[in-house]
Amino acid sequence: MQRVLQVITTLYTGGAEKLLVDSIPLYKSKGIDMALLLLNGTKTPISEELQKQNVTVYSLSNGNIKSVYNPFHIFRIIPYLKKYGIIHVHLFPTLYWVALAKLLSFSNVKLIFTEHNTYNRRMKKRLWSILDKCIYKQYDKIVSITTEVDTRIKCHLSSADDRFKVINNGINLSYFFDFQEIKSINPNKTIIQVSAFRPQKDQATIIRALQYLSSNINLLLVGDGENRSKCEDLVKELNMSNRVFFLGIRMDIPQLLKSADIIVLSSHYEGLSLSCIEAMASGKPFIASDVPGLHDVVDGAGLLFPVGDEKKLAEKINSLLSDKDFYEKTAATCLERAKKYDINRMVDQYIELYKEVWR
């Protein structure tokens, strides 16, 4: 089979980025010659983790081209199309730059794109919709991470041909099972949310929910991003600085999750959230907003609350902390649900797809 190059914007933070860091070594262990290309190769904790595992990582960024939105990336991608038989692409604008590089170079390289979200802002704008239809036509396969994502992208592109396929994202379950809970004598209870600080993730709702919870309940927010300063300002405005702690980007997520009492994800929308699956794999109760990308994964296992409703979220948290049996039952059902999303299953399905594309 031909060599495979994964391409993504950066390895700064996010589910798609973490997925590549966890999966590429598995592909290589299964005999796939795979490397990674970044539009911006700025070093981050997760990129350093990947390099420790002897994975080849290329970067297009230099002193002149740092923005991932710079169209000159198109020309810098072209040489890689000659070195690899399959290019597996993630996220926007990488979606556009790789497709345009293939068009301009008249390359015969096979292109695969993984759609990670149920929604993007291009879907609301007619011009972008037209452009998307042209760009997606360059891809030999379009993989959606859930059936709901698949339905929405087909509707957006007005297409439902045999290029579309669903492959669920997965996590390394053993990585979470192997870590033990850190016992603490601290009488306070801890809620945690692990997600980038982007408008999509809506950390403000969980911050506001603290107003309706006992003062011995603290909140840990793990991650970084454009909305962090707004959330920090909200914490000060609500006089919650002694209860909300911003931990930044961390590489000890399993330990942090297992040390918390309840895990929350208050997103406005998701594709198939890896943070959601990791939360359930930790063996702790998980609460998520009732939105596309979370409902199907969480319903019947963890708890759901109306998006943006901090009072309902606080009620869900109190219901767990006030009833030990309910708490333990919810934790157990979350753990059982997580077992459906093993990363090895995902990797095997992609390997079969690579073989199919190259036949």
C-alpha positions as CSV (number, residue, x, y, z in Angstrom):
1,M,0.0,0.0,0.0
2,Q,1.1,3.6,-0.7
3,R,2.6,5.9,1.9
4,V,0.1,8.0,3.8
5,L,0.5,11.6,4.9
6,Q,-1.9,13.1,7.5
7,V,-2.3,16.9,7.1
8,I,-3.8,19.3,9.7
9,T,-3.5,23.0,10.6
10,T,-1.5,22.7,13.9
11,L,-1.0,20.5,16.9
12,Y,-2.0,23.3,19.3
13,T,-5.1,21.9,21.0
14,G,-8.3,20.1,20.1
15,G,-9.9,16.7,19.6
16,A,-8.8,16.2,16.0
17,E,-5.2,17.1,16.9
18,K,-5.1,14.8,19.9
19,L,-6.6,12.0,17.8
20,L,-3.7,12.2,15.4
21,V,-1.1,12.1,18.2
22,D,-2.7,9.0,19.6
23,S,-3.4,7.2,16.4
24,I,-0.4,7.7,14.1
25,P,1.9,5.5,16.3
26,L,-0.8,2.8,16.1
27,Y,-0.9,3.0,12.3
28,K,2.9,2.7,12.2
29,S,2.8,-0.3,14.5
30,K,0.3,-2.0,12.1
31,G,2.7,-1.5,9.2
32,I,1.5,1.7,7.7
33,D,4.2,4.1,6.5
34,M,2.7,7.4,7.8
35,A,3.9,10.9,8.5
36,L,2.3,14.2,9.5
37,L,2.3,17.6,7.8
38,L,1.4,20.8,9.7
39,L,0.5,24.2,8.2
40,N,1.9,25.7,11.4
41,G,4.5,23.6,13.2
42,T,4.8,25.7,16.4
43,K,5.9,23.3,19.1
44,T,3.2,22.4,21.6
45,P,3.0,19.8,24.4
46,I,1.1,17.3,22.2
47,S,3.5,17.8,19.2
48,E,6.4,17.0,21.4
49,E,4.7,13.9,22.6
50,L,4.4,12.7,19.0
51,Q,8.0,13.4,18.2
52,K,9.0,11.3,21.2
53,Q,7.5,8.4,19.3
54,N,9.7,8.8,16.3
55,V,7.0,10.0,14.0
56,T,8.1,12.2,11.0
57,V,6.5,15.6,11.4
58,Y,6.8,18.2,8.6
59,S,5.9,21.9,8.9
60,L,5.0,24.5,6.2
61,S,5.5,27.5,8.6
62,N,8.5,29.7,8.3
63,G,9.4,33.3,9.0
64,N,7.1,34.5,6.2
65,I,4.1,32.2,6.4
66,K,2.8,31.7,9.9
67,S,-0.9,32.0,9.4
68,V,-2.7,28.8,8.5
69,Y,-5.0,30.9,6.2
70,N,-2.2,32.1,3.9
71,P,-3.0,30.7,0.4
72,F,0.7,30.3,-0.3
73,H,0.5,27.1,1.6
74,I,-1.1,25.7,-1.6
75,F,2.3,25.8,-3.4
76,R,4.2,24.5,-0.4
77,I,1.9,21.5,-0.2
78,I,2.5,20.5,-3.9
79,P,5.9,18.8,-3.3
80,Y,4.4,16.5,-0.7
81,L,1.8,15.2,-3.2
82,K,4.7,13.6,-5.2
83,K,6.1,11.8,-2.1
84,Y,2.9,10.2,-0.8
85,G,0.1,8.1,-2.5
86,I,-2.6,9.0,0.0
87,I,-3.2,12.4,1.7
88,H,-5.5,12.3,4.7
89,V,-6.8,15.8,5.5
90,H,-8.4,17.3,8.6
91,L,-10.0,20.6,9.4
92,F,-10.4,23.9,7.5
93,P,-8.5,25.6,5.8
94,T,-6.4,22.5,5.2
95,L,-9.4,21.1,3.4
96,Y,-9.1,23.9,0.8
97,W,-5.3,24.2,0.5
98,V,-4.7,20.4,-0.2
99,A,-7.6,20.2,-2.8
100,L,-6.3,23.3,-4.6
101,A,-2.7,22.0,-4.6
102,K,-3.9,18.8,-6.3
103,L,-5.8,20.8,-8.9
104,L,-2.9,23.1,-9.7
105,S,-0.3,20.3,-9.9
106,F,-2.5,17.8,-11.9
107,S,-1.5,15.2,-9.3
108,N,-3.1,11.7,-9.2
109,V,-2.7,11.5,-5.4
110,K,-5.7,10.1,-3.6
111,L,-7.4,12.5,-1.1
112,I,-9.4,11.6,2.0
113,F,-11.0,14.2,4.3
114,T,-12.4,13.5,7.8
115,E,-15.3,15.7,8.8
116,H,-15.1,16.3,12.5
117,N,-18.1,18.6,13.3
118,T,-21.8,18.7,12.7
119,Y,-21.6,22.4,12.0
120,N,-19.3,25.1,10.6
121,R,-19.9,28.7,9.8
122,R,-19.5,28.1,6.0
123,M,-22.8,26.2,6.1
124,K,-24.8,29.4,6.6
125,K,-23.3,31.3,3.7
126,R,-24.3,30.7,0.1
127,L,-21.0,31.6,-1.4
128,W,-19.1,29.3,0.9
129,S,-21.6,26.5,0.2
130,I,-20.9,26.8,-3.5
131,L,-17.1,26.8,-2.9
132,D,-17.4,23.8,-0.6
133,K,-19.1,21.8,-3.3
134,C,-16.3,22.4,-5.7
135,I,-13.6,21.6,-3.1
136,Y,-15.1,18.5,-1.7
137,K,-15.4,17.0,-5.2
138,Q,-11.6,16.7,-5.2
139,Y,-11.7,14.1,-2.4
140,D,-11.9,10.4,-3.1
141,K,-13.5,9.7,0.3
142,I,-15.2,11.9,2.8
143,V,-15.3,10.3,6.3
144,S,-17.7,11.5,8.9
145,I,-17.1,10.7,12.6
146,T,-20.8,10.1,13.3
147,T,-24.0,9.3,11.3
148,E,-25.3,12.8,12.2
149,V,-22.2,14.5,10.8
150,D,-22.6,12.3,7.7
151,T,-26.2,13.4,7.3
152,R,-25.4,17.1,7.7
153,I,-22.4,17.2,5.3
154,K,-24.4,15.3,2.6
155,C,-27.2,17.9,3.0
156,H,-24.7,20.8,2.9
157,L,-23.1,19.4,-0.3
158,S,-26.3,18.2,-1.9
159,S,-24.6,14.9,-2.5
160,A,-24.9,11.3,-1.2
161,D,-22.6,9.2,-3.5
162,D,-20.4,6.3,-2.5
163,R,-17.5,8.6,-1.5
164,F,-19.1,9.1,2.0
165,K,-18.3,6.8,4.9
166,V,-18.8,6.9,8.7
167,I,-15.9,5.9,11.0
168,N,-16.3,6.8,14.7
169,N,-13.4,8.4,16.4
170,G,-11.9,6.5,19.3
171,I,-9.6,6.8,22.3
172,N,-6.9,4.6,23.8
173,L,-9.1,3.0,26.4
174,S,-6.2,1.2,28.2
175,Y,-4.5,4.6,28.7
176,F,-7.5,5.6,30.9
177,F,-8.1,2.3,32.5
178,D,-4.4,1.9,33.6
179,F,-4.4,5.1,35.7
180,Q,-5.6,5.0,39.3
181,E,-7.7,7.6,41.0
182,I,-5.7,10.0,43.2
183,K,-7.2,9.9,46.6
184,S,-7.5,13.2,48.4
185,I,-8.5,14.3,51.9
186,N,-9.8,17.6,50.6
187,P,-13.5,17.9,51.6
188,N,-14.3,20.0,48.6
189,K,-15.9,18.5,45.5
190,T,-14.3,19.1,42.0
191,I,-15.9,19.5,38.6
192,I,-13.7,19.5,35.6
193,Q,-14.1,20.5,31.9
194,V,-11.4,19.6,29.4
195,S,-11.8,21.6,26.1
196,A,-10.2,24.4,24.1
197,F,-11.4,27.9,25.0
198,R,-13.4,28.5,21.8
199,P,-17.0,29.9,21.5
200,Q,-18.2,26.4,20.6
201,K,-17.2,25.0,24.0
202,D,-19.1,27.5,26.1
203,Q,-17.2,27.3,29.4
204,A,-19.2,30.3,30.5
205,T,-22.2,28.1,31.3
206,I,-20.4,25.9,33.7
207,I,-18.8,28.9,35.4
208,R,-22.2,30.5,35.8
209,A,-23.6,27.2,37.2
210,L,-21.3,27.6,40.2
211,Q,-23.6,30.3,41.5
212,Y,-26.3,27.6,42.2
213,L,-23.9,25.1,43.8
214,S,-22.5,24.8,47.3
215,S,-19.4,26.9,48.0
216,N,-17.4,23.7,48.6
217,I,-17.7,22.8,44.9
218,N,-14.7,23.9,42.8
219,L,-14.2,24.0,39.0
220,L,-11.1,23.0,37.0
221,L,-10.9,24.3,33.4
222,V,-8.3,22.5,31.3
223,G,-7.2,23.9,27.9
224,D,-6.4,27.2,26.3
225,G,-7.6,29.4,23.4
226,E,-9.1,32.6,22.3
227,N,-12.0,32.7,24.9
228,R,-9.9,32.1,27.9
229,S,-9.5,35.8,28.9
230,K,-13.3,36.3,28.6
231,C,-13.9,33.3,30.9
232,E,-11.3,34.7,33.4
233,D,-13.1,38.1,33.3
234,L,-16.4,36.3,34.0
235,V,-14.9,34.5,37.0
236,K,-13.8,37.8,38.5
237,E,-17.1,39.4,37.8
238,L,-18.9,36.6,39.7
239,N,-16.3,36.7,42.5
240,M,-15.4,33.0,41.9
241,S,-11.7,33.3,41.7
242,N,-11.3,31.1,44.8
243,R,-13.4,28.4,43.2
244,V,-12.4,28.3,39.5
245,F,-8.9,27.3,38.4
246,F,-7.5,27.6,34.9
247,L,-4.9,24.8,34.3
248,G,-3.9,25.5,30.7
249,I,-2.9,22.7,28.4
250,R,-2.0,19.6,30.3
251,M,-0.7,16.2,29.3
252,D,-1.9,14.4,32.5
253,I,-5.6,14.4,31.5
254,P,-6.4,10.8,32.7
255,Q,-5.1,11.6,36.2
256,L,-7.0,14.9,36.3
257,L,-10.3,13.2,35.2
258,K,-9.9,10.4,37.7
259,S,-9.2,12.9,40.4
260,A,-12.4,14.9,39.8
261,D,-15.9,14.1,41.1
262,I,-17.9,15.1,38.0
263,I,-16.9,15.8,34.4
264,V,-18.8,18.3,32.3
265,L,-18.8,19.4,28.7
266,S,-21.1,22.3,27.9
267,S,-20.5,22.6,24.1
268,H,-22.9,24.3,21.7
269,Y,-22.2,21.6,19.1
270,E,-19.7,18.7,18.6
271,G,-18.8,16.1,16.0
272,L,-17.8,13.1,18.1
273,S,-16.1,14.6,21.1
274,L,-13.0,12.7,22.2
275,S,-13.2,14.7,25.5
276,C,-16.7,13.2,26.0
277,I,-15.4,9.6,25.5
278,E,-12.3,10.2,27.7
279,A,-14.6,11.6,30.4
280,M,-16.8,8.5,30.3
281,A,-13.7,6.2,30.2
282,S,-12.5,7.8,33.5
283,G,-15.1,6.0,35.5
284,K,-16.7,9.2,36.7
285,P,-20.2,10.6,36.0
286,F,-20.4,12.7,32.9
287,I,-22.8,15.6,32.1
288,A,-23.0,17.1,28.7
289,S,-25.1,19.7,26.8
290,D,-27.9,18.1,24.8
291,V,-26.6,19.0,21.4
292,P,-25.7,17.1,18.1
293,G,-22.5,15.2,18.5
294,L,-23.1,14.6,22.3
295,H,-26.7,13.4,22.5
296,D,-26.2,10.1,20.8
297,V,-23.0,9.2,22.7
298,V,-24.2,10.3,26.1
299,D,-27.9,9.5,26.1
300,G,-28.7,6.5,28.3
301,A,-25.2,6.6,30.0
302,G,-24.4,10.1,31.3
303,L,-26.6,13.1,31.9
304,L,-27.8,15.8,29.5
305,F,-28.9,19.3,30.1
306,P,-30.3,22.0,27.8
307,V,-27.5,24.0,26.0
308,G,-26.6,27.2,27.8
309,D,-28.8,26.5,30.8
310,E,-26.6,26.9,33.9
311,K,-29.5,26.3,36.3
312,K,-30.4,22.9,34.8
313,L,-26.7,22.0,34.8
314,A,-26.4,22.9,38.5
315,E,-29.5,20.7,39.1
316,K,-27.8,17.7,37.4
317,I,-24.6,18.2,39.4
318,N,-26.6,18.4,42.7
319,S,-28.6,15.2,41.7
320,L,-25.3,13.3,41.5
321,L,-23.7,14.7,44.6
322,S,-26.8,14.2,46.7
323,D,-27.4,10.5,45.8
324,K,-24.5,8.1,46.1
325,D,-26.3,5.2,44.4
326,F,-27.3,7.4,41.4
327,Y,-23.7,8.7,41.3
328,E,-22.2,5.2,41.1
329,K,-24.7,3.9,38.7
330,T,-24.1,6.9,36.3
331,A,-20.3,6.4,36.5
332,A,-20.7,2.7,35.7
333,T,-22.9,3.2,32.7
334,C,-20.6,5.9,31.4
335,L,-17.6,3.5,31.6
336,E,-19.5,0.8,29.8
337,R,-20.5,3.2,27.0
338,A,-16.9,4.3,26.5
339,K,-15.9,0.8,25.7
340,K,-17.6,1.1,22.3
341,Y,-15.1,3.7,21.1
342,D,-11.7,1.9,21.1
343,I,-9.1,3.7,19.0
344,N,-7.8,0.3,17.6
345,R,-11.2,-0.3,15.9
346,M,-11.0,3.2,14.3
347,V,-7.5,2.6,13.1
348,D,-8.4,-0.8,11.5
349,Q,-11.3,0.8,9.7
350,Y,-9.1,3.6,8.2
351,I,-6.5,1.0,7.1
352,E,-9.2,-0.8,5.2
353,L,-10.3,2.5,3.7
354,Y,-6.7,3.3,2.6
355,K,-6.6,-0.1,0.9
356,E,-9.9,0.5,-0.8
357,V,-8.9,3.9,-2.1
358,W,-5.6,2.6,-3.5
359,R,-7.0,-0.4,-5.4
